[in-house]
Every structure is written in structure tokens, then in C-alpha cells.
Amino acid sequence: MRTSGRVTGLFIWLGFLIFVGILLLLSASSRVGEHKSSTYGYAYIEFQDSWGGEIGVTLPTFYLQRVYTETTYNKEAKQYETVMKTADFSLNPQVVSWDTALNYGEQERGWLIFNAFETTSHDQYQLLNNTSYPGKLYVNLARPENANLIYNYHITVGDKQIELSPAEEPSLLLDNLFVGQKTVITLTYSTKGMDSFRYKLSDYQNRVVKQLHAHLSLNTSDFQIYRFGLPHVITPTAQGAEVTFAVNDFATVQDLGITFASKQMYLDQIEAMMSYSPASLILYLLVILVFSQIQGVKFHGLHYLFIAMIIIFYFLFVAYLVRFVSITTTFALATALTTGMFFAYCPNVFGWKFSRQVAGPYLFGLTVIYSFIFLMPIFRGLLFVTLIFLICISIMISISRSDISQWAIVKGD
């Protein structure tokens, strides 16, 4: 009866440690990402609100407004009257040409680094009045998405500059666009943003564009194409790279642009790792419990508290360091600190043999190897399951070869 009580007390104690450990790890997991409750997330939002976010250039839409008269019969007045009417016709750009110079430069806020850039864009849209009517040419202009500042903004119709600004209401470009007449609208503007710059080409998904030519000039080669499915050519230069897109007679649901690898690009992987870290804690405590019984290593149950702390602190180190230093430095520091805790404590409790053969290798597998699995670009789930499977198999085989009746917790020693 006394043995049963000790075993029950031990498992209640382990259950309590696991419960508290899970709360700590999941709490740290919620602090990793870019949401505002995290330190990095708050700084990210603050910087975005000040500088600008991921820039999405909303494409202008053009339409021709025909004003005409129509004679109708007024039943009340019992006479014919002339009524002014309007009809709107959407005009698709025949030729679209975008030319953007993008100047990339990292911005630092304390220890945090953000991808920041400034752009100067020169966008041209060639229109043809292919309707059967002349009329006024209007445009709907919108501020680039997530752009806090837009400056050096100019609009030219043909060779005439007009005073317009992005607005929700349609703006008049020409008083009269004749049937078959062509005109070129040029928009020049500058803005600031971070992480990505794109033209929202998907705005034109329900129409066919006859010709598109886009040229992006960058002062860095450290970037990726926003959607690589669009035909493009990347030409390295002394300053960075030139990216050219050229497509004819097309419609697409994809946007066109470039994106920069986030300086905190590992946050999603680390957040996923932290979400599953309770499994690492549970398995490590199980390993220590089982193998200590098999090998006859005796220690007080209080030591499980500090054993749990070693593995919990590893994940806490990773969760909080990754937002301020590189991923390599993060794992190096977390591993070094955890190793220091291990050698300062485990050999004194388990002895060198058990620490070297069991506690150390399993700690390494459930921290370092476990962590690198979540950084893998592919097979992450498969590798995670494989690691858990191998550890469980090693425990199962060891138990199957041991005499459970001789375990200390069973005998009541």
C-alpha cells in the first residue's frame, strides 16, 4: 500500500510539472510571432505604422463617359422632351509599362532589423477608344496598399501634366477622347515600404491585357519573385539586379513584384516548434523515469523539477532570443546555456555514466535535433514523427528487456 502511494504521488508530481511546463511553453509560443502581443510583433506594427508596410500598387481603372441626348415622350406634359443621359464604357489599357527603381536598406530599431525600401515608380497606360462613341475619360486612382506616404506624385495625360491625387471618387483626365484616339497616361510617384513590393495585377483578372512590360531595378540581389509563375528575366548588375517581366495577350490572378526574405523569417518555424515543445518535455521526463528504473539510478523526486527546467529553459531561450539575434546565434546560445545547466546538475544527480549514456543524448535529441527538424523546408512532419517514433521505440525495447518487478518505484525502495 505504501509503494502504491509513492508511485501515485510520483505520477501526480510529474503530472503537475508537465502541466506547468506546458503552460510556460505555450505562453512563450504565443510571444514568438508577429502579432502585437509579442515584443517583436509590437515593434513590427510600430515600424509599419511609421514607415509603411507591404506595398501593393492598386492599378487604375479607366472608363469613357458618353453624354448624349435622347427624345422621350412625357405623358404628364403630353409632349416630347429632350433628356440628357450618360453611359459609361470601361476602357482596358492596351499597353501597360511599369518601371520601378527600388532602393533597399535595412532599418534597425534597437536590436530588431526590418526590411525597408524606398521606390520611385514610372507607370504608363496606353488607352484606345475602341468604342463607337467619343466621351470624357475618367480614372479611378487609389493609394498604394499599406503605403503611409506617397510623394513626388505626378500624372501626365499625353504631354500635359494635370493635378490629381489618389481619391475614392473618379477623376476626369480628358474632356473628350475621340473614337479611335489613343492616349498615354503616365503616373510617377515615390513611396516607402517593407518586406514586399508588388503591382496588384490580379485587379485586371477579368480582362485581357494585350501587352505588359515591367522593369524593376534593385540595389540588392537578396530578393525573390513574388509570384514566379509570371514570365520574367533576372539580370545581375554591379549594384544588384534588374528584373524584367514581359507578357502579351494575357489575363492572370497573380500579382507581379518582388519580396525580401524577412530578417525574422524563422519566426513561423520557431512558433510551430514551440507549439509542439510540450511533447519534448513529456518524452524527456518519461525517458529519465524509465531508464533510471531500468539502470537502478536512484534520486529524489524533487530532482524532476530541475530536469524539467533544463529542457523548458532551452525552448524559452530559443523563443526569446530568435527575435533579436540570428537563428544560428540563437541555437548556439540556447544550446550552450542548456549544456551548462546540464553539466552543472545532471552528473551530480545521476552520475557520469547515466548522464553520458542516457540523459545527455536524449536531451540533445529532444532539443537540438528536435529544433532543426522544424527548420527543414520539407519533410518536417515526417522527420518529427520519425524522431518521436525512434524515442518511443527505444523506450519500448528497453522496458521489454527489463524486469519491471525490480524497478525501485515498484519495490518501494
N, C-alpha and C positions, 0 to 999 in steps of 0.2 A: 504493500500500500504506500509505503514511504517512497519506493522507487517510482511508482506511478505518479505520485505527487511531484517529484522532482522533474520527471520528464514533462509533465503538463506545464509546470512553472517555466521550464526552459523554452518550450514552444510558445508560451504566452509572451515571454520576454523577447524572443526572436520576432514574433508577430508584431509586437509593439515597435521594435527597431525598424522593421520593414515598413510599417505604416508611416512612421515619422520620416523615414528616408524617402519614401515615395512622395510625400508632401513637399519635402525640400527640393527634390529633383524636378518635380513638375512645376513648382513655383519658379525655379531657375529657368526651366524651359520656356515659360511664358515671358521671361525677360530677355530672351535672346533675339527675337525678331525685330522687325522694323516698326511694329506698332508703337503708338505713342507712350504706352506704359513703360516701355523699356528705355534705358538711358540712351542707347543708340537711336531708337525709334523717335524719341523726343527731339534729339539733336537733328535727326534727318528731317523731321517735319519743320523744325525751326529754320533750318538752312533752306529747305524747299520754299517755305513761305517768303523768305527774304530774296533768294537768288532766282528761283524758278525750278520747275520740275521737269518731268519727261515731256519734251516738246512734241506736240502733234500739230502739224500745219493743216488747218481745215481749208479745203480747197474752195475757191469762189464758185458760185453758180451764176450763170448768166441767162437772161431771158429778154425777149423782144416784146415790147408792149405796143400793140396796134390800136390806134384811136380812129374810130370811123363813125359815120352817121348812118342811121337807119330810119326809114319812114315807117311809122306804125299808126294804126288807127286807134284813136282814143274814143272808147264807147261812151264815156260820160259827156265829153265835149262834142261828140259826133263829128269829129274831123280828124284828118291825118296830121300827125306831128313828126317833126324831125328830132330823133333822140341820139345823143352821143353815147357810144358804147366803147368798151375796151376789151381786148383779147390778148392773153399772154401766151407766148411761144418760147419754150425752152430752147436755148442755143448751146449745143455741145462744142467745146473747143476742138478745132480741127488739129491743131498742133500745140503741144504743151512742152515747154522748155524750162527746166529748173537748173539754176546754177548757184550753189551754196558754198561759201568758204567757212569752214568750221575750225575754230581755234580752241583746242582742248587744253585745259590747265587745271590740275587738281587744286582743290581748296581745302585747307586744313582748319578745323575747329577743335582746338585742344589737341588731343591725340587722335581724333577722328579725321579721316580723309574721305572727301567726296569727289565723285566725277563731276567736273563742271566744264562748261564750254560757252563760248560766245559765237554767234553765227551772223553772217551777212548774206542775205538771200536776194537773188535776182530772178524773179519768176515771170515768165511770159506765156500768154494765152492768145492764140490766133483764132479769131472768130470769123465765121462766114454766115451772112444772112441767106440761108438756103430756103427761107420761106417764100411765100408768094406775095409778101407784104412788106412795105417799109415800116419803120416804127422806132420808138425810143429804146435805147439799150440800157438795161438795168443790171446791177450786180448785187449779190448778197456776199458781204465780206464778214469774216469772223476773226476774232483774235486767236492766235495760235493757242491750242490747248495747253494749259499749265504754264503759260508764259506770263510772268508777273510784270515784265517790262518789254515794251516794243518801241523801238526808236528808229530814227532816220527813215521814217515811213513816207514813201512817195508812190503815187500812182500816175502812170502815163498812158494816155489813150492816143495811139499813133505817135505823133511827135509833140503832143500837147500834154503838159502836166496839169493835173487837176487836184483840188483839195478835197480829199476824202479820208475818212478814218474807219476802222472796223466798227461796225454797228449791227444791231439786230434788224434794223429796217433796211429795205432795199435802197440802193443809191443809184442816181442817174449818172450814166457815163457819157452817152451821146444823145443829142436831141433827135437825130434822125440817122438811121442806118438803112441804106437803100437795099433793094433786092439785089443779091449777088455781090454786095460790097463786103470787102474784108477789112478787118481792123485788128490791131495788136494791142493788147492791154498788158502793161508791164508793172509789176509790183516789186518795189525794193524796200527792204526792212531789215532790222537787226534785232536780235533778242538774246536772252541768256537761258540756259537750262542745265540739266544734269541727267546722266545715265543714257539717254537715248534722244535722237532727233529723227523725226520721220514726217514724210508727207502722207496724209491720210488718203491715199489713192483709192481706198475702198469706198470713198464718197462717190466715186464715179462708177460703181459696180454695175449699175443698171443702164449704162450707156457704153457705146463703143468709141474709144479714142483712136483716131487714125494714126497719130504719131506722138510718141513721148520720147523726150531726151532729157536725162537728168545727169548732172555732173556735181559731185561732191568732192571738195578739196579739203583734205585734213592735214594737220600738222603732226599727226601721230599715226603709227601703223598698228597700234594696240586697240583694235576695234573688231566688231563683227557686223555682218549684214543683218539688218533687222528681219527680213524675210528673204532667204537665199533663193527661193524659187523663181524670182524675177530675174530675167537675163541681165547679167552685169559683168563688168571687167574691172579688176583691181590692178592699178599700175603703181608700183612703188616709186617714190620720189625721194630726193635728198631730205626734204622736210617731213615726209610722212607717206601719204598715198593719195592717189586720185581714183575715185570710184565713178564709173560711168554705167548708166542704165539706158538701154535703147530698145523700145518695143513699138511695133506697128499694128494697127487694127486689132485692138485687144480690149477686153474687159476683165477686171480682176477684183477679188475680195481682199487682196493683200495690200498692206501699206508698204511704202518704199522708204528706206532710210538706213541708219546705222545705230548700233548700240555699243556701249562700253561695258566691259566686264567690271562689275561692281567691286570696289575695294573690300566690301563686306560680302563677297559672292558666296562665302561658305555659311552664311547665317542660316539659310534654309536647311542645309545638311546638318548643321550643329543642332538646330531646333528639333529636327527629326531624331537625331541621336539622343538628345536629352529626353524626348518623349518615350523612348524605349529603354532608357538607362535603368529604370527600376528592375528590369529583367536581369541586368548585370549584377545589381545589388543582391537580388534574391539568390541567383545562382552562386555567387561568391560565398555568401553565408552558408548555403547548402553544401558547397564543396568543403569548407572548413569544418562544418559539423560532421559530415560523413567521413572524411579522410582522417580527422582527428580520432574518431571512434575506431576506425579500421586499424590505424597505426598505434593506437593506445596513447595518444598525446593528451595529457590532462591539463586543463586550465579552468579558471573560474569563469562562470557565465558572464560576468561583468565585462570580460575582455571582448565579447562580441560587439559591445558598444563602440570600442575604438577600432575594431576590424571594419565595422560598417562605416565609420568616419573616414577611414583611409580611402575607400572606393567612392564614397559620396563627395569627398573633397576633390578628387580627381575631376569629376564631372562639373563641380562648381567652378574649379579653376578654368576649365575649358570654356564654360558658358560665359564667364565674365571677362576673360582675357581676350577672347576672339574678336571682340568689338573694338579693341584698342591696339592690338598688335597683329602681325601677320599670322596666318594659320600655322606655319612652321614654328614660329616662335611660341605660339600658344601651346602646341602639343609638347614642345621641348620643355617649357616651363612647368606645365602640368605634370608631365612625366617625371621631371627632376624633383619637384616638390613631393609628389606621391612616393617616389622611390626613397626620398629622405625619411618620410613618415614610416615607410615600411621597415627600413633598416633600423630606425630608432626604436621600433616597438616589437615587431614580429619575432626576431631571433630571441629576444628576452622572454617571450611568452611560449613560443612553440619549440625553440631550439633551432640550431642552424640546419639540421637535416630536413626537418619538416618544412622550414621556410624556403630552403633551396629546391626541394623536390615538389612541393605542393603549393604552398601559399604564394610564393613568388611567381612561378609560371602561370598559374591560373589568374593571378592579379594582372599580369601582363596581357594575357589573352582577353580578359574581360574589360580591359581599359584601352590599351594602345591598339591592339588588333581590332577590337570592337569598334573603336573610333574610326580607324582608317577604312573600315568597311563602309561606313556612312559617307565617306568622301569619294567612293568609287562612282564613276559616271554611269556604269551599267552593272547589272548582276548584284545590285546592292541587297535586294531582298533575298536572293538565293544564297549569297555569302553569309548574311545574317542568320538565316535558318541553318546553314551548314555549321556555323560556329556553335550555335546553341545545341544542335544535334550532337556534335562531337563531344561537347562538355557533358551532356546528359548521358551519352553512351559510356564515357569514361567513368562516370559515377555509377551507372548501372553495372558495368563489368566489375568494378571494384567491390560493390556490395555483394554481387553474386559469388565472388570468391572469398568473401569474409564470413566469419561466424558471428551473426548478429547477436547471438546469446552472450557473446563475450564482450559486447560493447559496454563501455563504462556506464552510459545512461540507462542501459537495460539491467546491468548488475547492481546499479545503485552505488558504485564506487565514487 
